[in-house]
């Protein structure tokens, strides 16, 4: 099974969200799964069940209410956002297994840097020394996924102080740069993409230069 990989560069959150919905609604049973990699401009996003009380002080950062699961999180430069647009029904994969595999992708990538990461029972995502380094939020429509993970590489973490990350008051956050000197964003992207291929058992990957405007 093939995976198409698109590096979208730096993007506005809403435009990519709209494109994901369009792609998911138009895909057929034979449509190849895609992995979209991007850095979003600074934004707080709220899941369907998110509570406004978890945004402590947004200041100049916009807040977007989305159709994914989960609470509030932050996206910004230096963070990899990876959207795996996958047909779970085609491979008979449960949502629980899908979530576990997304966490495994981040754990696998961190191990390549010599960083030991763990899961936290009842709180999806990936943690290092009890600090959150990777979050996830999903929407499954007709057995097909969109939204995905955000993975902190080398970024300004201060906006997390303006929210309760993932609805958890006092939750500390971290990033690869706190453990690895001179981490390169592009290298982290490459390692993460390879981890997707390994964990989800894709036979091959094709890198495309086209962007999400194909689905707008």
C-alpha positions in Angstrom: 0.0 0.0 0.0 1.3 3.4 -1.0 1.4 6.7 1.0 1.5 10.1 -0.8 3.5 12.7 1.2 2.9 16.4 0.8 5.1 19.0 2.4 2.9 22.1 2.6 5.4 24.4 4.1 4.1 27.2 6.4 0.3 27.4 6.2 -2.8 29.1 7.7 -4.7 26.6 9.8 -8.2 27.2 8.4 -7.1 26.8 4.8 -5.6 23.3 5.5 -8.6 22.3 7.6 -10.9 23.2 4.7 -8.7 21.2 2.3 -8.7 18.1 4.5 -12.5 18.1 4.7 -12.7 18.5 0.9 -10.2 15.6 0.4 -12.0 13.4 2.8 -15.5 14.0 1.3 -14.3 13.4 -2.2 -12.1 10.4 -1.8 -13.1 7.0 -3.2 -12.5 3.5 -1.9 -9.4 3.3 -4.1 -8.0 6.8 -3.2 -4.4 6.6 -1.9 -3.8 7.7 1.7 -2.0 11.0 2.1 0.3 12.5 4.8 0.3 16.3 4.9 3.2 17.9 6.7 3.1 21.6 7.7 4.0 24.3 10.1 1.0 26.4 11.0 1.1 30.1 11.7 0.5 30.8 15.4 -3.1 29.7 16.4 -5.0 28.1 19.3 -7.4 25.4 18.1 -10.4 24.0 20.1 -11.8 20.5 19.8 -15.6 19.9 19.7 -15.8 19.3 23.4 -13.3 22.0 24.3 -14.1 24.5 27.1 -13.3 28.2 26.7 -12.1 28.3 30.3 -9.0 26.5 29.1 -7.9 29.5 27.1 -6.4 31.6 29.9 -5.3 34.6 27.8 -5.1 34.4 24.0 -3.8 37.9 23.5 -3.0 38.4 19.8 -3.1 34.7 18.9 -6.3 33.7 17.0 -8.6 31.0 18.4 -10.3 28.6 15.9 -13.1 26.2 16.8 -12.7 22.9 14.9 -14.5 19.6 14.3 -11.7 17.5 15.8 -11.8 15.7 19.1 -9.9 16.9 22.2 -9.5 20.2 24.0 -7.3 23.3 23.3 -3.8 23.2 21.8 -1.3 25.5 20.2 0.3 25.4 16.8 3.2 27.6 15.7 6.5 27.7 13.9 9.0 25.0 14.9 6.2 22.4 15.5 5.5 19.6 13.0 1.8 19.2 12.2 1.2 15.9 10.4 -2.2 15.0 9.0 -2.6 11.4 8.0 -5.6 11.1 5.7 -6.2 7.4 6.1 -9.0 5.0 5.1 -9.4 3.0 8.3 -12.3 1.0 7.0 -10.2 -0.2 4.1 -7.5 -1.7 6.4 -10.0 -2.7 9.1 -8.3 -0.5 11.7 -10.2 0.5 14.8 -10.0 4.1 16.0 -8.3 2.9 19.2 -5.6 1.2 17.2 -5.2 4.2 15.0 -4.7 6.5 18.0 -2.2 4.1 19.5 -0.3 4.0 16.2 -0.1 7.7 15.9 1.4 7.8 19.4 3.8 5.1 18.4 5.0 7.2 15.4 6.1 9.9 17.8 7.6 7.5 20.3 9.5 5.8 17.5 10.8 9.1 16.2 11.9 10.3 19.6 13.8 7.0 20.2 15.9 7.8 17.1 17.1 10.9 19.0 17.7 8.9 22.2 14.7 10.3 23.9 12.5 7.9 25.9 8.8 8.9 25.6 5.7 7.4 27.2 1.9 7.5 27.0 -0.2 8.8 29.8 -3.3 6.8 30.7 -6.5 8.7 29.8 -4.7 11.5 28.1 -3.8 10.8 24.5 -0.5 12.1 23.3 3.2 11.5 24.1 5.1 12.6 27.1 8.8 13.0 28.1 9.6 13.3 31.8 5.9 14.0 32.4 5.9 16.9 30.0 3.8 16.8 26.8 5.8 16.7 23.6 3.2 15.5 21.1 -0.6 15.9 21.0 -3.3 14.5 18.7 -6.8 15.3 17.7 -8.9 13.4 15.1 -12.1 13.4 13.1 -13.3 10.1 11.5 -15.9 10.5 8.8 -17.2 7.5 7.0 -14.3 5.5 8.2 -11.7 8.0 7.0 -9.5 10.2 9.2 -8.5 13.7 9.1 -6.7 16.1 11.5 -3.8 14.4 13.2 -0.8 15.1 15.4 1.4 18.1 16.5 5.0 17.3 17.4 7.2 19.9 19.2 10.6 20.2 17.6 12.2 23.7 18.2 9.7 26.4 19.0 8.7 29.2 21.3 6.8 27.3 24.0 5.6 30.4 25.8 2.1 30.5 24.2 1.3 27.2 26.1 1.3 29.4 29.2 -1.7 31.1 27.8 -3.8 27.9 27.8 -4.3 24.7 29.8 -2.8 22.4 27.2 -5.3 19.7 26.2 -7.5 20.9 29.0 -4.9 20.0 31.7 -4.2 22.8 34.1 -0.5 23.0 34.9 0.5 20.5 32.2 4.1 21.3 31.3 5.2 21.0 27.7 8.6 20.2 26.1 10.3 19.8 22.7 13.1 17.9 21.0 15.4 20.9 21.3 15.3 20.6 25.1 17.1 17.3 24.8 19.0 17.5 21.5 21.4 20.4 20.6 21.0 22.0 17.2 18.1 19.8 16.1 17.2 20.5 12.5 13.5 20.8 11.6 13.9 19.1 8.2 15.7 16.2 9.8 12.9 15.8 12.3 10.3 15.8 9.5 12.2 13.1 7.6 12.5 10.9 10.7 8.8 11.4 11.5 7.7 10.5 7.9 9.8 7.3 8.0 8.2 6.4 11.3 4.8 6.7 9.7 5.8 4.3 7.0 7.2 1.8 9.5 4.3 2.0 12.1 1.5 1.9 9.5 3.2 -0.6 7.2 3.1 1.4 4.0 5.0 -0.5 1.3 6.1 2.7 -0.4 6.0 6.5 -0.2 5.8 9.1 -3.0 6.7 12.7 -2.3 4.6 15.3 -4.2 5.2 18.9 -4.8 1.5 19.7 -5.2 -0.1 21.4 -2.3 -3.5 21.2 -0.6 -5.0 23.8 -3.0 -5.7 20.8 -5.2 -8.6 20.1 -2.9 -9.8 23.6 -2.1 
